[in-house]
């Protein structure tokens, strides 16, 4: 792959991540507010804060690359995040947990692929940050995955939406699920 292609893909991933972090933060704002106070609520509140921090970091990466967020993606993801924020009050407990885990699963991969493009471009100074964000997203994925285990809706959700948290738990068996 040529340098121009690596740069294009890195910028595209960072634009997706920037707007995706916005949607996630909006969704988690509703998610923790829809829960009773306690460990779940506090953990999701912390995750919301980390998503905002990731958005700021990705914004700095975009600036470094001389790129800007995709305005249409900002509008789209802001709308999706706002709808998810409100939806958390109406969909029950399981669906927000399940879809948060699915989302976080994709975020881990996104930051790992971005790191490979950054490395190919010689932007190794970005690798620690991208690795840190991937690790944080892995913690989020593990938290939400663990919440879904044993719920009666898990099998139908896996059949309908294709994401299964069980392999995530198996992968991290020796890792604490506290974020």
C-alpha positions, 0 to 999 in steps of 0.5 A, spaced: 500 500 500 502 506 498 503 512 503 497 516 500 493 510 501 495 509 508 494 517 509 487 517 506 485 511 511 488 514 517 485 520 516 478 517 514 479 512 521 480 518 525 474 522 522 470 516 523 473 515 530 472 523 532 464 523 530 463 516 533 466 518 540 461 524 540 455 519 538 458 514 544 458 520 549 451 522 547 449 515 548 452 514 555 450 520 557 443 517 557 445 510 559 448 512 565 442 517 567 437 511 565 440 506 571 439 507 578 445 509 582 450 504 583 456 501 580 453 500 573 451 507 573 458 510 576 462 505 571 458 508 565 459 515 567 466 514 567 466 511 560 462 517 558 468 521 560 473 517 557 469 517 550 470 525 551 477 524 552 478 520 546 474 525 542 479 530 544 485 526 542 483 524 536 481 531 534 488 533 535 491 527 531 486 530 525 489 537 526 496 534 526 494 530 519 492 537 517 485 534 516 478 536 519 472 532 521 467 530 516 461 535 517 456 530 515 458 525 519 458 529 525 451 531 524 449 524 523 453 521 529 450 527 533 443 525 531 444 517 532 448 519 539 442 523 541 437 518 539 440 513 543 441 517 549 433 518 549 432 511 547 436 508 553 430 510 557 425 506 553 429 500 551 430 497 558 436 495 561 439 489 556 439 493 549 443 499 551 448 494 554 449 489 548 449 495 543 455 498 547 459 492 547 458 491 540 460 498 539 466 498 543 468 492 540 468 495 533 472 501 536 478 497 539 479 494 532 478 501 529 484 504 533 488 498 532 488 499 524 489 506 525 495 504 529 498 500 523 496 506 518 500 511 522 506 506 523 506 505 515 506 513 515 512 513 520 508 517 525 510 512 530 509 518 535 502 516 535 502 509 537 502 510 544 496 514 544 492 509 539 494 503 543 492 507 550 485 508 546 485 501 544 486 498 551 481 503 554 476 501 549 477 494 550 476 495 558 469 498 555 468 492 551 469 487 557 465 491 562 459 491 557 460 484 555 460 481 562 453 485 563 450 481 557 452 474 560 446 470 562 441 475 560 435 471 556 435 476 550 443 474 549 441 469 544 436 472 540 440 478 540 446 474 537 442 471 532 439 478 530 445 482 530 451 477 530 455 480 535 457 475 541 460 477 548 462 470 550 468 470 546 470 477 548 469 474 555 473 468 553 479 472 551 480 476 557 479 471 562 485 473 566 483 480 566 479 484 571 472 487 568 473 493 572 474 499 568 
